[in-house]
Structures are given as structure tokens and as C-alpha cells.
Amino acid sequence: MATLLLVLIYIAFISLGLPDALLGAGWPVMQPDLGVPMGFAGIVQFTCAGGTIISSICSGRIIRRFGTGKTTAVSVLLTAIALFGYSLAPSFLWLVVAAIPLGLGAGSVDAGLNAFVAHHYQSRHMSWLHSFWGLGALTGPLVLASLLAKGMPWRSGYAGIAWFQSVLVLILFISIPLWKKVGREDGSDFPSTTQSGVHMSIASLVGIKGVPAALVTFFVYTGVESTMGLWCGSYLFQTRGLDASSAARWVSFYYASITFGRFITGFITFHVSNRNLIRIGSLIVFVGILLMLTPFSLPLSLVGVLLVGFGCAPVFPCMLHETPVRFGVTHAQDVMGLQMAAAYIGSSLFPPLFGFLSGFLTLASLPVFLLAYALLLFFGSERLRKVIHKANG
């Protein structure tokens, strides 16, 4: 039963990743069709991110009441409805409205499934889970590109993924009993599968030793990953002399290195602890950024891009898997929701922050900003280790 449910969770994470890169990939054709300025994509993205942050914070209470299975099924249903809304959008305002259920659904799925896997499965499955998200994020733009190449409208890409989500919704509703069976099989009383437990306020959760440091590390980590993902193509194009298509290809290579790295991390967890993998990954990110700073060497900069992605690979899933260990099973779901909210806030704020500041500086300053973020990530995670160790005696 546990294996069957795990396969379903993997598929759910592919579906979570599928729409994530669609807006960026499709906006060049969506923007003239909708007749809005190029920068309006940010409005849609921020609306979606706002819904995701809200649902992540509320996920503990929702999942405690309805269970992970029902919450996941309804949340994926929300994303399917939102994607159909995108595919039928007659105007830009329609996209903004559809972004609300897309964000609300994604946040609950992300926080709920991460907490469930962190408690019920070994660390390697968390890494593989996030590599499946990467597979979805890579597949979405490829599906859209294939349909556009055949002369089909951008709406067909959203509709196709919406139908995939709809089939998954049906499977998830049928499989709801599986979630409770897995909880009974391992003797778990985990709140995400039962209605037990008392919801804690955000202030009370932040008062738990180590939680503030954990939130900072999640906030900064996504700052590294998302800022690199959004701006490294422009950095390579404008400061390293790559042509536009090659620069875009290296952005894909960056995400591919994260996906591949998480797949490899799953096997490494047999021999290396989560805490050591977080430390090793942070150091690899640091080395990759230093290579990007190397003057007049394009090959080293490209190797640096790959190393940053490969270093990012173990950090996020291993931090997530440590949540029940660090803060206990009773508070794990609520803390997980806060961590995911911090992560989404970081990914929403850091990329536009660099974009704004680069207007006063240059895109060549990207590695300098990333270096500062990476240092905060490393020292933040080391500080968290010490706080947790001290709290546990």
C-alpha cells in the first residue's frame, strides 16, 4: 500500500511542476495576444504566489481537519480548474482571477505532500519527489513548445495540462482510503492523516526553538535558486557573450542539473545524513558562484552554473525531510506550512529585488548577489544545526 501511494505522490509532484514554468515559456506569445505590456506577467505571478503563501500557512489546519488525501485531491482539482481558466482566458484579467485558485491549490499540495513524505518515507524519497517536480517543470514548456510548433495556440498547452490534472484528480479521489491505510500500517498518529492535534498560532510556532532559523534558511535558499533561474540567462547573454538561444539552453541545463542532482541525492542518502548533505550542497553552490565570478572565462562560468544547480539539489528536500526530526511530529505539518510559505516569499521577492537593483548596477553583479545569498544560506543552516542540537540536549 505504501509503495502504491508513493507512486501516486510522485505523479502528483509531476503535476505540481507542470504549470510552474508555463507562464514564462508562453508569455512571449500570450502577451501580444492579450494586448498587455510585457511586465504584466509579474502581476499574474505575484497573484499566484500570494495564493500559494496563504494556503501554505493554512495547510496545517486544513490537513488536520480533512486529511492529506482529501486535501490533495481538492487542491489538484483547484489547479485543474485554474488551468482550464487560463486556456479559456478572453482577457488578461481572466488570467489574474485564474491565478488565485492555481496558487491556493499548489500551496496545500506542496506543504501537505512534503510533510507526509517527511514523516512516512525515508530521505531518499524526498529527494526523488523533488526530482519529479523538476521533471514536471521541464516537461510543461516542452509540451507547450511542441504544440506551438504545430501551429496550435498557447491556450492548447494549458488545456492539455488541465486535462492531465483532471485525470489525476479522479485517481486521487479514488485513492483517499490509501492515505489512512498507510498511517495505520506504520502505527502513525501523524496529524496529516488524522483529525487529532491542536492547531498552533503562527506566533506560537515561531516561538519554538529553531523555527525562526529554519524559516530564514528556506527564505534564503529559494532566493538563490529562483534568482539564478530567472537571471542567469540574461547574465550569460549580456555579460558572457552567449547568443540568446544558447543562453536559454543553459537555463534549461541549470534546472536539469537540479533535477539530476536530486535523483542522485536519493541514492547518496543511504550513506550520508540529511544534515551533511545540506552542508555539502551549500558549499557546492558557493564554489559554483565563485566560478561564475572568474573573469574572462566563459567555460568556467558555465561549469559554475551547473554546480550551483547541482549544489541546490540536496538542500531543499533534505531540509524538508528534517522537519519532523527537528521539531517533532506533533508540530511538523504546521511548521512545514510556515517553511513553504517562507520559501515562496523568498522566490517571490529575491528575483525582482535583483532585477530592480541591476538597473542601478549591471547584470554582471549577479554572482555577487548570489554569493551574499549563499553565505547567508550556509551560515543560517549551520546556526540552525547548533540551535537544534542545543535544544535536544
C-alpha positions as CSV (number, residue, x, y, z in Angstrom):
1,M,0.0,0.0,0.0
2,A,2.8,2.4,1.0
3,T,4.6,1.8,-2.4
4,L,1.4,2.3,-4.4
5,L,0.7,5.6,-2.6
6,L,4.3,6.7,-3.1
7,V,3.9,6.3,-6.8
8,L,0.8,8.4,-6.7
9,I,2.6,11.1,-4.7
10,Y,5.4,11.1,-7.3
11,I,2.8,11.6,-10.1
12,A,1.2,14.4,-8.1
13,F,4.5,16.2,-7.8
14,I,5.0,15.9,-11.6
15,S,1.6,17.6,-11.9
16,L,2.7,20.3,-9.4
17,G,5.7,21.1,-11.5
18,L,3.9,21.1,-14.9
19,P,2.4,24.6,-14.8
20,D,5.2,26.2,-12.9
21,A,7.3,27.2,-15.9
22,L,4.4,27.6,-18.4
23,L,3.8,31.3,-17.8
24,G,7.5,32.2,-18.5
25,A,7.6,29.9,-21.5
26,G,4.3,31.0,-23.0
27,W,4.4,34.7,-22.2
28,P,6.1,35.8,-25.4
29,V,3.1,34.7,-27.4
30,M,0.5,35.3,-24.6
31,Q,1.4,39.0,-24.2
32,P,0.7,40.2,-27.7
33,D,-2.4,38.0,-27.9
34,L,-3.8,39.5,-24.7
35,G,-2.6,43.0,-25.6
36,V,-0.9,44.0,-22.3
37,P,2.6,45.3,-21.5
38,M,5.4,42.7,-21.2
39,G,5.8,43.4,-17.5
40,F,2.2,42.3,-16.7
41,A,3.4,38.7,-16.4
42,G,4.7,39.7,-12.9
43,I,1.1,40.6,-11.8
44,V,-0.1,37.1,-12.6
45,Q,3.0,35.5,-10.9
46,F,2.6,37.6,-7.8
47,T,-1.1,36.8,-7.6
48,C,-0.4,33.1,-7.8
49,A,2.4,33.4,-5.3
50,G,0.1,35.2,-2.9
51,G,-2.4,32.3,-3.0
52,T,0.4,29.8,-2.5
53,I,1.7,31.6,0.6
54,I,-1.7,31.8,2.1
55,S,-2.6,28.2,1.5
56,S,0.9,27.0,2.8
57,I,0.4,28.9,6.1
58,C,-3.2,27.5,6.5
59,S,-2.2,23.9,5.3
60,G,-1.7,22.5,8.8
61,R,-5.2,23.4,10.0
62,I,-6.8,22.3,6.7
63,I,-5.0,19.0,6.6
64,R,-5.6,18.2,10.2
65,R,-9.3,18.6,9.6
66,F,-9.7,16.9,6.3
67,G,-6.6,14.6,6.0
68,T,-3.8,14.7,3.4
69,G,-5.7,12.6,0.9
70,K,-8.8,14.8,0.6
71,T,-6.8,18.0,0.8
72,T,-4.5,16.9,-2.0
73,A,-7.4,15.8,-4.3
74,V,-9.3,19.0,-3.8
75,S,-6.2,21.1,-4.2
76,V,-5.3,19.4,-7.5
77,L,-8.9,20.0,-8.6
78,L,-8.4,23.7,-7.9
79,T,-5.3,23.7,-10.1
80,A,-7.1,21.9,-12.9
81,I,-9.9,24.5,-12.8
82,A,-7.4,27.3,-12.8
83,L,-5.6,25.8,-15.8
84,F,-8.8,25.5,-17.7
85,G,-9.4,29.1,-16.8
86,Y,-6.1,30.0,-18.4
87,S,-6.9,28.1,-21.5
88,L,-10.2,30.0,-21.9
89,A,-8.9,33.4,-20.9
90,P,-10.6,36.1,-23.1
91,S,-8.6,38.8,-21.3
92,F,-5.7,39.5,-19.0
93,L,-8.0,40.0,-16.0
94,W,-9.2,36.4,-16.5
95,L,-5.6,35.2,-16.0
96,V,-5.3,37.1,-12.8
97,V,-8.5,35.6,-11.5
98,A,-7.4,32.1,-12.5
99,A,-4.1,32.6,-10.8
100,I,-5.8,32.7,-7.4
101,P,-7.1,29.0,-7.3
102,L,-3.8,27.9,-9.0
103,G,-1.8,29.4,-6.1
104,L,-4.2,28.2,-3.4
105,G,-4.2,24.6,-4.8
106,A,-0.4,24.5,-5.3
107,G,0.4,25.6,-1.8
108,S,-1.7,23.0,0.0
109,V,-0.4,20.2,-2.2
110,D,3.2,21.2,-1.7
111,A,3.1,21.6,2.1
112,G,0.9,18.6,2.6
113,L,2.8,16.1,0.5
114,N,6.2,17.3,1.8
115,A,5.0,16.8,5.4
116,F,3.5,13.4,4.6
117,V,6.6,12.1,2.8
118,A,8.9,13.6,5.5
119,H,7.1,11.5,8.2
120,H,6.2,8.3,6.4
121,Y,9.1,7.7,4.0
122,Q,12.9,7.8,4.0
123,S,15.0,10.7,3.0
124,R,15.8,9.4,-0.5
125,H,12.1,9.5,-1.4
126,M,12.0,13.2,-0.5
127,S,14.9,13.9,-3.0
128,W,13.3,11.8,-5.7
129,L,10.0,13.5,-5.0
130,H,11.5,16.9,-5.8
131,S,13.3,15.5,-8.9
132,F,9.8,14.5,-10.2
133,W,8.8,18.1,-9.6
134,G,11.7,19.1,-11.8
135,L,10.6,16.6,-14.4
136,G,7.2,18.3,-14.5
137,A,8.8,21.8,-14.6
138,L,10.9,20.7,-17.6
139,T,8.0,18.9,-19.4
140,G,5.5,21.8,-19.2
141,P,7.4,24.1,-21.5
142,L,8.4,21.3,-23.8
143,V,4.7,20.3,-24.3
144,L,3.8,24.0,-24.9
145,A,6.7,24.4,-27.4
146,S,5.7,21.3,-29.3
147,L,2.1,22.5,-29.6
148,L,3.2,26.0,-30.7
149,A,5.5,24.4,-33.3
150,K,2.4,22.6,-34.8
151,G,0.7,26.0,-35.1
152,M,-1.7,25.5,-32.2
153,P,-2.5,28.4,-29.8
154,W,-0.9,28.8,-26.4
155,R,-4.2,28.0,-24.8
156,S,-3.9,24.4,-26.0
157,G,-0.9,23.9,-23.8
158,Y,-2.8,25.0,-20.7
159,A,-5.8,22.9,-21.7
160,G,-3.7,19.8,-22.3
161,I,-2.1,20.0,-18.8
162,A,-5.5,20.8,-17.3
163,W,-6.9,17.5,-18.7
164,F,-3.9,15.7,-17.2
165,Q,-4.7,17.2,-13.9
166,S,-8.3,16.3,-14.2
167,V,-7.4,12.6,-14.7
168,L,-5.1,12.8,-11.6
169,V,-8.0,14.4,-9.6
170,L,-10.2,11.3,-10.3
171,I,-7.4,8.9,-9.3
172,L,-6.7,11.0,-6.1
173,F,-10.3,10.9,-5.0
174,I,-10.5,7.1,-5.6
175,S,-7.3,6.6,-3.6
176,I,-8.3,8.6,-0.5
177,P,-8.6,5.4,1.7
178,L,-4.9,4.6,0.9
179,W,-3.7,7.6,2.9
180,K,-5.3,6.4,6.1
181,K,-4.1,2.8,5.5
182,V,-0.5,3.9,5.2
183,G,-0.9,5.8,8.5
184,R,-2.3,2.7,10.2
185,E,0.4,0.4,8.7
186,D,3.2,2.3,10.3
187,G,1.4,2.9,13.5
188,S,1.5,6.7,12.9
189,D,-0.7,9.2,14.6
190,F,0.6,11.9,12.2
191,P,-1.8,14.8,12.2
192,S,-1.8,15.0,8.4
193,T,-3.8,11.8,8.2
194,T,-6.0,12.2,11.3
195,Q,-8.1,14.9,12.8
196,S,-6.1,14.9,16.0
197,G,-3.8,17.6,17.3
198,V,-4.3,21.2,18.2
199,H,-3.6,24.0,15.8
200,M,-0.9,26.4,17.0
201,S,-0.8,30.1,16.1
202,I,1.9,31.4,13.9
203,A,3.4,33.3,16.9
204,S,3.5,30.1,18.9
205,L,5.2,28.2,16.1
206,V,7.8,30.9,15.6
207,G,8.5,30.6,19.4
208,I,9.7,27.0,19.0
209,K,13.4,26.9,19.2
210,G,15.0,26.7,15.7
211,V,11.9,27.6,13.8
212,P,13.0,31.2,13.1
213,A,16.4,30.0,11.8
214,A,14.7,27.4,9.7
215,L,12.4,30.0,8.1
216,V,15.4,32.1,7.3
217,T,17.2,29.2,5.6
218,F,14.2,28.4,3.5
219,F,13.7,32.1,2.6
220,V,17.3,32.5,1.5
221,Y,17.6,29.1,-0.3
222,T,14.8,29.9,-2.7
223,G,16.4,33.3,-3.2
224,V,19.4,31.6,-4.6
225,E,17.5,29.1,-6.7
226,S,14.9,31.4,-8.1
227,T,17.2,34.4,-8.7
228,M,19.7,32.2,-10.6
229,G,16.8,30.6,-12.6
230,L,15.4,33.9,-13.7
231,W,18.5,35.9,-14.4
232,C,21.3,33.6,-15.3
233,G,20.2,33.5,-19.0
234,S,20.3,37.3,-19.2
235,Y,23.6,37.3,-17.3
236,L,25.2,34.8,-19.8
237,F,23.7,36.8,-22.8
238,Q,24.7,40.3,-21.8
239,T,28.0,39.8,-19.9
240,R,29.4,36.5,-21.2
241,G,28.6,36.9,-24.9
242,L,26.4,33.9,-25.4
243,D,23.7,34.2,-28.1
244,A,20.1,34.3,-26.9
245,S,19.2,30.7,-27.8
246,S,22.4,29.3,-26.1
247,A,21.7,31.4,-23.0
248,A,18.2,30.0,-22.8
249,R,19.5,26.5,-23.3
250,W,21.8,26.9,-20.3
251,V,18.9,28.0,-18.1
252,S,17.4,24.6,-19.0
253,F,20.7,22.9,-18.2
254,Y,20.6,24.7,-14.8
255,Y,17.2,23.2,-14.0
256,A,18.3,19.9,-15.4
257,S,21.3,19.9,-13.0
258,I,18.9,20.4,-10.1
259,T,16.6,17.6,-11.2
260,F,19.5,15.2,-11.9
261,G,21.2,16.2,-8.6
262,R,18.1,15.3,-6.7
263,F,17.9,11.9,-8.4
264,I,21.5,11.2,-7.4
265,T,20.9,12.6,-3.9
266,G,18.3,9.9,-3.3
267,F,21.0,7.2,-3.6
268,I,23.6,9.2,-1.5
269,T,21.1,9.4,1.4
270,F,21.8,5.7,2.0
271,H,25.3,6.7,3.2
272,V,25.2,10.5,4.1
273,S,22.8,12.2,6.6
274,N,20.5,15.0,5.6
275,R,22.4,17.5,7.7
276,N,25.7,16.7,6.0
277,L,24.1,16.8,2.5
278,I,22.7,20.3,3.3
279,R,26.2,21.4,4.3
280,I,27.8,19.8,1.2
281,G,25.2,21.2,-1.1
282,S,25.6,24.7,0.3
283,L,29.4,24.5,-0.2
284,I,29.0,23.3,-3.8
285,V,26.7,26.3,-4.5
286,F,29.4,28.5,-3.1
287,V,32.1,27.0,-5.3
288,G,29.8,27.3,-8.4
289,I,29.2,31.0,-7.7
290,L,32.9,31.6,-7.3
291,L,33.5,30.1,-10.8
292,M,30.9,32.4,-12.2
293,L,32.9,35.3,-10.8
294,T,36.0,34.2,-12.7
295,P,36.8,37.0,-15.2
296,F,37.2,36.3,-18.9
297,S,36.4,32.6,-18.7
298,L,33.1,31.5,-20.2
299,P,33.7,27.7,-19.8
300,L,34.3,28.2,-16.0
301,S,31.2,30.4,-15.8
302,L,29.1,27.6,-17.5
303,V,30.5,25.0,-15.1
304,G,29.6,27.3,-12.3
305,V,26.0,27.5,-13.5
306,L,25.8,23.7,-13.4
307,L,27.5,23.5,-10.0
308,V,25.0,26.0,-8.5
309,G,22.1,23.8,-9.7
310,F,23.8,20.6,-8.5
311,G,24.5,22.1,-5.1
312,C,21.0,23.3,-4.8
313,A,19.7,19.8,-5.4
314,P,20.0,18.3,-1.9
315,V,19.5,21.4,0.2
316,F,15.7,21.9,-0.2
317,P,14.5,18.3,0.1
318,C,16.9,17.4,2.9
319,M,15.8,20.5,4.9
320,L,12.2,19.4,4.4
321,H,12.8,15.9,5.5
322,E,14.5,17.1,8.6
323,T,11.3,18.9,9.8
324,P,9.8,16.1,11.9
325,V,13.2,15.3,13.4
326,R,13.9,18.9,14.3
327,F,10.5,20.0,15.6
328,G,8.7,16.8,16.4
329,V,5.8,15.0,14.6
330,T,3.1,17.0,16.5
331,H,4.2,20.3,15.0
332,A,5.6,19.0,11.8
333,Q,2.7,19.9,9.5
334,D,2.3,23.4,10.8
335,V,6.0,24.1,10.7
336,M,6.1,22.7,7.2
337,G,3.5,25.1,6.1
338,L,5.4,28.0,7.5
339,Q,8.6,26.8,5.9
340,M,6.9,26.5,2.5
341,A,5.4,30.0,2.9
342,A,8.9,31.4,3.7
343,A,10.2,29.6,0.6
344,Y,7.5,31.1,-1.6
345,I,8.1,34.5,-0.2
346,G,11.8,34.2,-0.9
347,S,11.2,33.1,-4.5
348,S,8.8,36.0,-5.0
349,L,11.0,38.7,-3.6
350,F,14.6,37.9,-4.4
351,P,14.4,37.8,-8.2
352,P,12.6,41.1,-8.6
353,L,14.9,42.7,-6.0
354,F,17.9,41.8,-8.1
355,G,16.1,43.0,-11.2
356,F,15.4,46.3,-9.6
357,L,19.0,46.8,-8.3
358,S,20.6,45.6,-11.5
359,G,19.0,48.7,-13.1
360,F,21.4,50.8,-11.0
361,L,24.3,48.4,-11.2
362,T,24.7,45.8,-14.0
363,L,23.8,42.2,-14.7
364,A,27.4,41.4,-14.1
365,S,26.7,41.8,-10.4
366,L,24.5,38.7,-10.4
367,P,27.3,36.4,-8.9
368,V,28.0,38.9,-6.2
369,F,24.4,38.9,-5.1
370,L,24.2,35.2,-5.3
371,L,27.4,34.9,-3.2
372,A,25.8,37.0,-0.5
373,Y,22.7,34.8,-0.6
374,A,24.8,31.6,-0.5
375,L,26.8,32.9,2.5
376,L,23.5,33.6,4.4
377,L,22.3,30.1,3.5
378,F,25.4,28.4,4.7
379,F,25.7,30.3,8.0
380,G,22.0,30.1,8.5
381,S,21.9,26.4,8.1
382,E,24.9,26.0,10.4
383,R,23.3,28.2,13.0
384,L,20.1,26.0,12.8
385,R,22.2,22.9,13.4
386,K,23.6,24.4,16.6
387,V,20.2,25.6,17.8
388,I,18.6,22.2,17.3
389,H,21.5,20.4,18.8
390,K,21.3,22.6,21.9
391,A,17.5,22.3,22.2
392,N,17.8,18.5,22.0
393,G,20.5,18.4,24.7
